[in-house]
Amino acid sequence: MKQLFLRVILIIQIAVTGTVILFSQPVPILSYTKDINGQVQLEVNSTPENYYILKIRHDPFSDFEFATSMTLGQAGKTIITETIGSYPLDRYQVLEYWIDSPADTDGDAVDDITEYQNIPFQSPLNTAKPIPYLDGIVALDDFARYKGLSITDDYVQWSEFLNGKVYVKYIIDDFHTSRPKLYFINGGTHDLHSGFANTVGIEHLGEQVKKGQVIYHPTTISNNGSLGTFAFNYSNGHGQDFEVIQKTYELLAANMPLLKNNLSYFITLLNEDEYAQDSSLFLNSRIPILFEEDVYAEIDYWGLNSTEGFGFFREMNLEELPGPRDIVLYAALPNSLPRVGGIITSVIQTPLSHVNLRAIQNNIPNAFIRDPLSIDSIVELLDQYIYFKVEQDVYHIREATLQEVNDWYEDIRPDQEQIPELNLSQTSILPLDSISFDMFDAFGSK
């Protein structure tokens, strides 16, 4: 009866003034449960003439500010949910609207129903305007669409943690406003954020713009317990303040209807410090964390720098200083590493770890081997001269003679004076997206 009464009032108002007044009201939540994925299930009374906007607050004392889902009503009762893990009941509010007089939840001057019907090119929870699919979309509605926009490269300059991964780039404009604009970039057209930004008219530098990747890890257990998870981060693996990460997480999730509580924030070596500073905030939030080392939890061997070398095989502790002809075995990553002949670690490394960057720089073999001291063929060669060859999927190790070692180092010794190239023509600071590897002589190689 209450809904009928409001309907009559609305009709009278339109007839008398010609003005449409948008009615919305919180509706009681009849029941609160979670499904097998950990997603909230909020039951409300409903009608097919209405739709429902779910809003959240991050603590019990703040206002309901952020809209996380939209659901069309059914006859009788409707289940309201969102794409990520649940909050307690007191963090949710459900608003009811008429379908034939819809609101504009995201404030972009296009009503909710029009945008809902035009997903993925528009979204009722995203202020971004529609753009050609050739450039990108504003909502990721299914996995096929994700794959269609994605990039997969064997080597990703500046962001080696993306090597071999499937990922979709995103960019958020007007981030620190109440109406941020999120775009998922078509990687088949734009392999750089800057190229996309220039095409759609976004100034891609500055605090109002956040950009990064949504990576898919098919062999990693997600927050919902199933195999396969998405994880987002920021360009070049850099960190952000907790409040920025939380807003990014909510905005991505609200516009990724394909999610089933399987989106995490990706922690790499490059953003560990920022995460450590805000770790207590993360622990008290609903943002799942995926550490780079967890992605490789099932890997027993990883050849990080594929080459070969000779040297004296030593098990090292962090206080010892190795020599330039030592092939070293570490149980933990050293904070610094001088020139050595080869590296084995029993803890996971990543392509961007300082240990591997040093191995690449010096062209020496480097590998992660899980529990190497349980492997007889390795233990038996400790404190001896060895030959060590690393390939991506397999390593070769054997005893060597002192003559082989001496011959090897004599052969690789430069026979001419070497002077590093120096390019002084670059006189201004450039964004990383604009620097290519062949510009190393001006900006450095790392």
C-alpha positions in Angstrom: 0.0 0.0 0.0 2.9 2.4 0.8 4.4 1.8 -2.6 1.0 2.4 -4.3 0.5 5.6 -2.3 3.9 6.9 -3.4 3.1 6.0 -6.9 -0.2 8.0 -6.8 1.6 11.0 -5.3 4.2 10.9 -8.1 1.5 10.8 -10.8 -0.3 13.7 -9.3 2.9 15.7 -9.0 3.7 15.1 -12.7 0.2 16.0 -13.8 0.1 19.3 -11.8 3.6 20.6 -12.3 5.0 18.6 -15.2 8.0 17.9 -13.0 9.4 14.4 -12.2 10.4 14.0 -8.6 12.7 11.0 -8.0 11.6 9.0 -4.9 14.1 6.8 -3.2 13.9 5.2 0.2 15.9 2.7 2.2 14.1 -0.6 2.4 14.3 -3.0 5.3 16.8 -5.8 5.0 14.8 -9.0 5.8 17.8 -11.4 6.1 21.6 -11.3 6.0 23.6 -14.4 4.8 26.7 -15.2 2.8 27.0 -17.5 -0.2 29.8 -20.1 -0.7 32.0 -17.4 -2.2 31.7 -15.2 0.9 29.5 -12.7 -1.0 26.7 -11.0 1.0 23.1 -12.1 0.4 20.6 -9.4 1.5 16.9 -10.2 1.1 14.4 -7.4 0.6 10.7 -7.1 -0.3 10.5 -6.1 -4.0 8.5 -5.6 -7.1 9.3 -5.9 -10.8 8.6 -2.1 -11.1 11.5 -1.2 -8.9 15.3 -1.5 -8.9 17.7 -1.4 -6.0 21.0 0.3 -5.3 23.3 -1.2 -2.6 25.4 1.4 -0.7 28.1 0.7 1.8 30.1 2.5 4.5 33.5 1.5 5.7 32.7 1.9 9.4 29.6 2.0 11.5 29.8 5.7 12.2 30.1 7.2 8.6 27.5 7.9 6.0 26.5 5.5 3.2 28.4 7.0 0.4 29.6 4.4 -2.1 27.2 2.5 -4.4 28.5 -1.1 -5.1 25.7 -2.8 -7.0 22.4 -2.4 -8.8 19.7 -5.1 -9.0 16.4 -5.2 -10.8 13.5 -6.1 -8.6 11.5 -9.4 -8.7 8.0 -10.1 -7.6 7.9 -10.8 -3.9 11.5 -10.8 -2.7 14.9 -10.0 -4.2 18.5 -11.0 -3.2 20.9 -8.0 -3.2 24.6 -8.8 -3.4 27.9 -7.3 -4.6 31.0 -8.7 -6.3 33.4 -8.8 -3.4 33.6 -10.1 0.2 30.9 -9.2 2.7 30.8 -6.5 5.3 28.7 -6.8 8.6 25.0 -6.0 8.2 25.4 -2.4 9.7 27.6 -1.4 6.8 24.8 -1.9 4.2 21.9 0.2 3.0 19.5 -0.8 0.2 17.7 2.0 -1.7 14.6 1.4 -3.8 13.8 3.4 -7.1 11.1 3.2 -9.7 12.3 1.7 -13.0 10.1 4.2 -15.1 11.5 7.2 -13.2 15.1 6.1 -12.5 17.7 8.0 -10.6 21.2 9.0 -11.7 23.4 7.3 -9.0 26.8 8.1 -10.5 25.8 11.7 -11.3 26.8 11.7 -15.0 23.5 13.0 -16.3 22.5 9.6 -17.7 19.9 7.6 -15.7 20.6 4.3 -14.0 18.3 2.1 -16.2 19.8 3.5 -19.5 23.3 2.8 -18.3 22.4 -0.6 -16.8 21.0 -1.7 -20.2 24.1 -0.5 -22.0 26.8 -2.3 -20.0 29.7 -2.6 -20.7 29.8 0.7 -22.6 28.0 2.6 -19.8 27.6 1.8 -16.1 25.2 3.2 -13.5 28.1 3.1 -11.0 30.8 4.7 -13.2 30.8 8.3 -14.3 32.9 7.6 -17.4 31.4 8.3 -20.7 31.1 5.6 -23.4 34.0 5.3 -25.7 34.6 3.1 -28.8 35.3 -0.5 -28.0 38.4 -0.1 -30.1 39.7 2.0 -27.2 38.1 0.3 -24.2 35.0 -0.1 -22.0 33.7 1.2 -18.6 32.6 -2.2 -17.1 33.9 -5.7 -17.3 30.8 -7.9 -17.5 32.3 -11.3 -18.3 35.6 -13.2 -18.6 35.4 -13.3 -22.4 35.3 -9.5 -22.5 38.3 -9.5 -20.1 40.3 -11.8 -22.4 39.3 -9.7 -25.4 40.8 -6.6 -23.9 43.8 -8.3 -22.3 47.6 -8.2 -23.0 50.0 -11.1 -22.6 53.7 -10.4 -23.1 56.7 -12.6 -22.3 58.7 -9.5 -21.3 57.1 -6.4 -19.9 59.5 -3.5 -19.6 59.6 -1.9 -16.1 57.1 -4.4 -14.8 58.6 -7.9 -15.0 56.0 -9.2 -12.5 53.7 -9.1 -15.5 55.8 -11.4 -17.7 53.7 -14.1 -19.1 50.6 -12.9 -17.3 47.2 -12.1 -18.7 46.3 -8.5 -17.7 44.0 -5.6 -18.6 45.1 -2.0 -18.1 42.8 0.5 -16.3 42.9 4.2 -15.8 40.9 6.3 -13.4 40.4 10.0 -14.0 39.1 12.6 -11.5 40.1 10.1 -8.8 40.0 12.5 -5.8 36.4 13.7 -6.6 33.0 12.2 -5.8 32.7 11.3 -9.5 35.7 9.3 -10.6 35.8 7.9 -14.2 37.1 4.4 -14.6 38.1 2.9 -18.0 39.3 -0.6 -18.9 41.7 -0.2 -21.8 41.6 -2.3 -25.0 45.2 -3.7 -25.0 44.9 -4.7 -28.6 44.9 -1.0 -29.5 46.8 0.7 -26.6 49.7 -1.1 -25.0 50.5 2.1 -22.9 48.3 4.1 -20.6 49.6 7.3 -22.2 48.4 6.3 -25.6 44.9 5.6 -24.4 44.8 8.8 -22.3 45.9 10.9 -25.3 43.2 9.3 -27.5 40.3 9.9 -25.1 41.5 13.3 -23.8 42.8 12.5 -20.3 45.8 14.2 -18.8 47.5 11.0 -17.7 49.8 12.6 -15.2 49.0 14.1 -11.8 47.3 13.1 -8.5 43.8 13.0 -10.1 44.8 10.1 -12.3 45.5 6.5 -11.1 46.5 3.8 -13.5 47.5 0.2 -13.3 46.6 -3.4 -14.3 44.0 -6.1 -13.3 46.0 -9.3 -13.6 44.6 -12.8 -13.9 46.4 -15.6 -12.1 44.9 -18.9 -13.2 46.8 -21.2 -10.9 46.4 -19.1 -7.7 43.7 -19.8 -5.0 41.4 -16.8 -4.8 39.8 -15.3 -1.7 36.7 -17.4 -2.3 38.7 -20.6 -2.2 38.5 -21.5 -5.9 41.4 -21.7 -8.4 42.0 -18.6 -10.4 42.1 -15.0 -9.1 42.3 -11.4 -10.3 44.6 -8.9 -8.6 45.1 -5.2 -9.3 48.0 -3.0 -8.8 49.4 0.3 -10.0 51.7 1.2 -12.9 55.2 -0.2 -12.5 54.2 -2.0 -9.3 54.4 1.2 -7.2 52.4 1.5 -4.0 49.7 4.0 -2.9 48.2 5.1 0.4 45.6 2.8 1.9 42.7 5.2 1.2 43.6 5.3 -2.5 43.8 1.5 -2.7 40.5 1.1 -0.9 38.7 3.5 -3.3 40.3 1.8 -6.3 39.3 -1.6 -5.0 35.6 -0.6 -4.5 35.4 1.2 -7.9 36.9 -1.7 -9.8 34.7 -4.2 -8.0 31.5 -2.2 -8.6 32.2 -2.2 -12.3 33.4 -5.8 -12.7 30.2 -7.9 -12.6 32.2 -11.0 -13.5 33.8 -11.1 -10.0 32.8 -13.6 -7.4 34.9 -12.4 -4.4 38.1 -13.1 -6.3 39.8 -9.7 -6.6 42.9 -8.9 -4.5 45.4 -6.2 -4.2 48.8 -7.3 -5.6 51.9 -6.8 -3.4 55.2 -6.9 -5.2 58.7 -6.1 -4.1 58.1 -2.5 -5.3 55.2 -1.8 -3.0 56.0 -3.9 0.1 57.1 -0.8 2.1 53.8 1.1 1.6 51.9 -2.1 2.5 53.9 -2.6 5.6 53.2 1.0 6.8 49.4 0.4 6.3 49.3 -3.3 7.2 47.0 -2.8 10.2 44.5 -0.9 8.0 44.5 -3.7 5.5 44.0 -6.3 8.2 40.9 -4.4 9.4 39.5 -4.0 5.9 37.9 -6.3 3.4 40.6 -6.0 0.8 42.3 -9.4 0.2 46.1 -9.3 -0.3 48.0 -11.4 -2.9 51.7 -11.4 -2.4 53.9 -11.9 -5.4 55.6 -14.9 -3.7 52.2 -16.6 -3.2 51.7 -16.6 -6.9 54.6 -19.0 -7.2 53.8 -21.1 -4.1 53.5 -24.3 -6.1 56.7 -23.8 -8.0 59.7 -25.9 -7.0 62.1 -24.4 -9.6 62.4 -21.2 -11.5 65.3 -20.3 -13.8 65.4 -16.5 -13.5 68.5 -15.7 -15.6 69.2 -18.4 -18.2 73.0 -18.7 -18.7 75.9 -20.7 -17.5 79.0 -20.3 -15.4 81.8 -21.9 -13.4 82.9 -21.2 -9.8 83.4 -22.5 -6.2 80.1 -23.6 -4.8 79.4 -22.2 -1.3 76.5 -22.2 1.1 76.3 -18.6 2.4 74.8 -16.8 5.4 73.9 -13.2 5.2 76.9 -12.0 7.2 79.5 -13.6 4.9 80.9 -11.8 1.9 81.3 -14.0 -1.3 84.1 -13.7 -3.8 83.7 -12.9 -7.6 84.3 -16.6 -8.5 81.9 -18.1 -5.9 78.6 -19.7 -6.9 76.5 -19.0 -3.9 73.6 -20.8 -2.2 71.4 -18.6 0.0 68.5 -19.6 2.3 67.4 -15.9 2.3 67.8 -13.1 -0.1 70.8 -10.9 0.8 70.2 -7.2 1.2 73.2 -6.5 -1.1 75.2 -8.8 -3.3 78.7 -8.1 -4.8 79.8 -9.7 -8.0 79.6 -13.6 -7.9 79.8 -16.4 -10.4 76.3 -17.7 -10.0 73.3 -17.7 -7.6 70.9 -20.3 -6.1 68.3 -19.3 -3.5 65.9 -21.5 -1.6 63.4 -18.7 -1.2 61.4 -17.4 -4.1 62.8 -14.6 -6.1 61.0 -12.5 -8.7 62.2 -11.1 -12.0 62.5 -7.6 -10.4 64.3 -8.7 -7.3 67.7 -7.0 -6.7 69.3 -10.4 -6.8 68.0 -11.1 -10.3 68.7 -7.6 -11.6 72.3 -8.1 -10.5 72.4 -11.6 -12.2 71.1 -10.1 -15.4 73.6 -7.2 -15.2 76.6 -9.5 -14.7 75.3 -12.3 -17.0 75.5 -15.0 -14.4 73.2 -18.0 -13.8 70.5 -17.4 -11.2 67.7 -19.8 -10.0 65.2 -20.5 -7.3 65.3 -24.1 -6.2 63.0 -25.2 -3.4 64.7 -27.0 -0.5 68.0 -27.5 -2.4 69.8 -29.0 0.6 67.5 -32.1 0.3 68.8 -32.8 -3.2 71.8 -35.1 -3.1 73.2 -33.9 -6.4 73.5 -30.3 -5.0 74.6 -31.1 -1.4 77.4 -33.4 -2.7 78.9 -30.5 -4.7 79.2 -28.0 -1.9 82.7 -26.6 -1.3 83.8 -27.8 -4.7 84.3 -26.3 -8.1 81.2 -26.7 -10.3 79.7 -26.0 -13.6 76.2 -24.5 -13.3 73.8 -23.9 -16.1 70.3 -22.3 -15.7 67.5 -22.7 -18.2 63.9 -21.5 -17.5 62.5 -25.0 -16.7 65.6 -27.0 -15.8 69.1 -26.6 -14.4 72.4 -28.5 -14.9 75.0 -28.8 -12.2 78.2 -30.9 -12.1 81.7 -31.0 -10.6 84.3 -29.0 -12.5 88.1 -28.8 -12.5 90.1 -25.8 -11.4 91.4 -25.6 -14.9 87.9 -25.3 -16.3 87.1 -22.5 -13.9 90.3 -20.6 -14.7 89.8 -21.0 -18.5 86.2 -19.8 -18.2 87.1 -16.6 -16.4 90.0 -15.9 -18.8 87.7 -16.3 -21.7 85.1 -13.8 -20.4 87.6 -11.2 -19.3 87.3 -8.1 -21.6 90.4 -7.7 -23.8 89.7 -4.0 -24.5 89.1 -1.0 -22.3 85.3 -0.4 -21.9 83.8 3.1 -21.5 80.0 3.3 -20.8 77.9 5.2 -23.4 76.6 8.6 -22.2 73.8 10.5 -23.8 73.4 14.1 -22.6 70.8 15.1 -25.1 67.9 14.4 -22.7 67.5 17.5 -20.5 64.1 16.9 -18.9 62.3 14.3 -16.8 60.0 12.0 -18.8 57.2 9.8 -17.6 58.2 6.1 -17.4 55.7 5.2 -20.2 57.7 7.5 -22.5 61.1 5.9 -21.8 62.1 2.9 -23.9 65.0 0.5 -23.3 67.1 1.9 -26.1 67.2 5.2 -24.1 69.3 3.5 -21.3 72.3 5.7 -22.1 70.4 8.8 -20.9 68.2 7.4 -18.1 69.9 4.2 -16.9 69.1 0.6 -17.5 67.2 -0.5 -14.4 
